[in-house]
Amino acid sequence: MTIPKSKIRLGPYLYPMPVVLIGVNINSKPNFMPLAWVSIVEHKPPTILISSSQSHYTNAGIKENNCFSVNTPSEDMIIPTDYCGLKSGKDIDKSKIFNVFYGDLKNAPMIIDAPLCLECKLLKTIDLEQGHDIFIGEIINAYSEDKYLTNGIPDLNKMNTFLFSMNDNNYWKIGEHIGRAWSIGKKYED
Ligand SMILES: Cc1cc2nc3c(=O)[nH]c(=O)nc-3n(C[C@H](O)[C@H](O)[C@H](O)COP(=O)(O)O)c2cc1C
């Protein structure tokens, strides 16, 4: 059999990716940056990790206060979201771009207009000496609004968030629902 695949240019391809806005307080002001290298680590307690370049202002904020927030933007926040990725808090003040609120941690600013906000306590920082800090955080609180929920759970259809593809640098709308997880596979027949 001829295999219809050839090796392509090596890269960290993962398609598609979410986009979140990481919020920190630094020098007593909120700062936000978009980030796509984010993953769930554990279910209980809810734990996630982010991988953020050591050159970013955000990293200093996480290390200063041992906490951060993870905010899921809606489509209508795409321009300020991308802007936060074009500019560093080292060079400009990004504290007024979004209206913020605080939860129990006091130093993890969250975005009022974001459909979903996760308040994270820093558990561990890993430095693989490759240029990025891997921050592992426990989600101590999640915040949303009724209009984004179904049965008390964030509903992707209502959140109207968007996706990202790295390497070609594009944002994408989320498409149609095509099946139920841990369910549609039951139709499989040998
Ligand atoms: C869509 C998008 C996704 C990004 N994802 C990451 C990421 O996963 N990790 C990272 O270190 N930087 C990422 N960046 C780059 C930072 O957001 C960008 O350099 C930002 O300006 C850093 O801000 P700060 O210096 O104020 O922290 C991303 C940028 C964009 C536009």
PDBQT file of the ligand as one rigid body, heavy atoms in Angstrom, charges set to zero:
ROOT
HETATM    1  C1  LIG A 201      -3.400  34.197  19.603  1.00  0.00    +0.000 C 
HETATM    2  C2  LIG A 201      -2.145  34.330  20.426  1.00  0.00    +0.000 A 
HETATM    3  C3  LIG A 201      -1.737  33.265  21.219  1.00  0.00    +0.000 A 
HETATM    4  C4  LIG A 201      -0.571  33.357  21.980  1.00  0.00    +0.000 A 
HETATM    5  N1  LIG A 201      -0.196  32.294  22.752  1.00  0.00    +0.000 NA
HETATM    6  C5  LIG A 201       0.907  32.386  23.501  1.00  0.00    +0.000 A 
HETATM    7  C6  LIG A 201       1.305  31.275  24.315  1.00  0.00    +0.000 A 
HETATM    8  O1  LIG A 201       0.644  30.236  24.365  1.00  0.00    +0.000 OA
HETATM    9  N2  LIG A 201       2.445  31.393  25.050  1.00  0.00    +0.000 N 
HETATM   10  C7  LIG A 201       3.205  32.516  25.022  1.00  0.00    +0.000 A 
HETATM   11  O2  LIG A 201       4.247  32.559  25.704  1.00  0.00    +0.000 OA
HETATM   12  N3  LIG A 201       2.842  33.607  24.271  1.00  0.00    +0.000 NA
HETATM   13  C8  LIG A 201       1.716  33.571  23.521  1.00  0.00    +0.000 A 
HETATM   14  N4  LIG A 201       1.326  34.645  22.771  1.00  0.00    +0.000 N 
HETATM   15  C9  LIG A 201       2.155  35.869  22.775  1.00  0.00    +0.000 C 
HETATM   16  C10 LIG A 201       1.794  36.871  23.908  1.00  0.00    +0.000 C 
HETATM   17  O3  LIG A 201       0.394  36.996  24.058  1.00  0.00    +0.000 OA
HETATM   18  C11 LIG A 201       2.385  38.260  23.575  1.00  0.00    +0.000 C 
HETATM   19  O4  LIG A 201       3.763  38.199  23.380  1.00  0.00    +0.000 OA
HETATM   20  C12 LIG A 201       2.000  39.299  24.618  1.00  0.00    +0.000 C 
HETATM   21  O5  LIG A 201       2.196  40.574  24.074  1.00  0.00    +0.000 OA
HETATM   22  C13 LIG A 201       2.785  39.210  25.927  1.00  0.00    +0.000 C 
HETATM   23  O6  LIG A 201       2.261  40.194  26.775  1.00  0.00    +0.000 OA
HETATM   24  P1  LIG A 201       2.961  40.637  28.145  1.00  0.00    +0.000 P 
HETATM   25  O7  LIG A 201       4.435  40.940  27.835  1.00  0.00    +0.000 OA
HETATM   26  O8  LIG A 201       2.209  41.893  28.544  1.00  0.00    +0.000 OA
HETATM   27  O9  LIG A 201       2.826  39.531  29.113  1.00  0.00    +0.000 OA
HETATM   28  C14 LIG A 201       0.186  34.565  21.985  1.00  0.00    +0.000 A 
HETATM   29  C15 LIG A 201      -0.240  35.639  21.183  1.00  0.00    +0.000 A 
HETATM   30  C16 LIG A 201      -1.388  35.522  20.415  1.00  0.00    +0.000 A 
HETATM   31  C17 LIG A 201      -1.824  36.679  19.555  1.00  0.00    +0.000 C 
ENDROOT
TORSDOF 0
